[in-house]
């Protein structure tokens, strides 16, 4: 059985097989720089498509300020609507293609928005810790209610005082030795305080 001939060429008396490491190196030299391999392009393309897929779950408050092209915004909106598997797959490929047209600044903005959604911004985290601290102080100390109302006068004082009374009542153990329990009022104080802190 005749041997299948390998494709390639000779350079300075040496056979260079097509697709070999030496072949790629010689082609890079010819082009005068480092050529991006097909594998690298494919990996980058897959990464951008995955980034595009994550855009589908990005909440509006983070998505809108990105200033993406109308074409990409429409493509993402359409992809959210599609339920057919094959249709969704094709739409995601289209989104990937549009993502490849974005400049590095836009891509970085998308990555940062996704990061904020996944882990919350530092400001939100600080507000949560502050809200927890205020909630505990309000329940523990009557003076804290007055301090809160003078710092945040838009708070419904009657609602806050009623919630604090209820939270204190709920915290009393039913039997001696039992741990205090936290009822609905405890959670509602936290929500009320958090909303005020975020919108202050």
N, C-alpha and C positions, 0 to 999 in steps of 0.2 A: 504494500500500500504506500503510495507516494506521500512524502512528508509535506504537511501544509506549510507554505512559505510564510514567514513572518513579515509583516509590513514594517518598512523602515527606510533608512537611507544611510549613506556613508559620509562621515566627516573626518577629514585627515586620515583616511585609511581605516577608520573604526566604524563598525556597524552600530547604528543607533536605532533601537526598536521604537516604533511609534507608541507614544503614551508612557514610555519609561521615564524615570526620574531625570536621566540625562537629556532626553528629548524636551521635557518641560523646561529644564534649565537653559538649554540652547535657545528655545523659543523666547524665554524671558530676556535673554541677552539681546536677541534680535530686536525685540520691541523696546529695548532701552530702559527697562525698569522692572519692578516686581509686578507680575501679572496676578490678578485675583483668580484663584482656581474656581472651577465649577462647583466644587464641594463647598467652598467658602460662600459663593453666591447663593447656593441652595440653602445653606444653614442660615444665612442672613435673611433670606426670603421667608423661611419657616418661622424665624423669630419675629419678623414684622407681621406675619399673618396671625401669630399667637397674640401679639400686642393688639392687633385689630380686633380679635375675638374678645379680649378683655374689655375693649371699649364698649361692647354691648351691655355690660353690667355696670358701667360707670354712671353714677347718679347725675342727674341734670345739673345740679349746682356746680359740679366739677367738670362736666362735659362741655357746657356752653361757653365758659370763658377760654377754652382752648383755641378758639378761632380757626377751626379746621375748615377746609374748603367745602362749599355747598355739596359738591359731588360726594365727598366722603361722608358728610353728615347724613345725606339722603341714603347712601348705601348702608350705613349703620342702622338708620331708622327702619329701612326695608328688611334688613337681616333680623331685627328684633321681631318683626311681624311674621316672617316665614316659619312654618312649622314642618314642612316637608324636608326630610333628611338630605336628599340629593340637591334640592333647591338651596338649602341652607349652606351646604358644602360649596356649591358654585359661588354663592354670594360672598362667602368668607374668602374664597380665592380672589374675587374681585376687590374686596376690602384690602387684602394683602397687597395687591397690585397698586392700589391707591396709596397705601402706607409707604410703599417704596418711593413714591414721588415727594414725600415730605422731607423738609430739610432737617438737619440734626437738632436745631433748636425746638422745632415742633415735636419731634420724637421725644426729646428730653422732657418737654412740658407734659406729654401724654404719660410718660413713665412716672413723673412726679405726682400727677393727678391720681394715678392708680395706686401709688404708694400711700398717698393721703387717705384714699378710700379704704385700703387694707389695714392700715395701722393708725389711722386718725392723725390729725395734725397735732403738733406739740401744744398748740393753743387749746384744742379740745381736751387733751389729756389733763392739762393744768386746770381747766374749768371743772372737769369731773372731780379731781382731788379737792379743789376748793369747795365744790358743792357738798362733798361728803363731810368736810370739816365743818361747814356752816350748819348742815343738817344736825350733826351730833351736838354742836353748841346750842342750837335752838331748842333741842329737846332737853338738854341738861340744865340750861340756865335761862331764867326769865329775862335777865338784862340783855341777852343776846337777841331776843325778839325786837326790843327797842332799837338796838344797834343796827340790826338788819333793815328795819323799816326806815330809819333815818338815812341809811346808805342807799337803799332802793325804794324810794317813796311810791313808785308805781305798783308795788306789790299790794294785792288785796289783803289788808290787815286782818279782816274778820276771818277770811279763809285760812290764813296762815296760823292765827291763834287757835282756831278750831282744830286744825290738823296737828298742831303741837300738843294740845290737850289730849286728843285721841291717841297720838303716838305714845305719850307718857302713860296713859291708861293701859294701852296694849302691852307696854314693856313690863308692867307689873306681873311677876310670875303668879300663876294660879295657885301653886303650892310652894311653900318655902323650900329652897334648895334647887328649884328648877331654874334653868337659864331664862333670861327675859326673851320674849319673842317679838319679832317685828312684823307689824300688820301693814295693811294697805296705806295708812296715814304716813308711816315711816317712808315708804316708797314715794308717796305723793309729795311730801316735803322736799325730797331729793329732786324730783322732776321740776317742781316750782322754782327751787333755788337755782338749778342748772339753767333753766330757761332764762331767768333774770340775768345770770352771769354771762351767758353767751350773747344775749342781746343788749347788754349794758353798753 
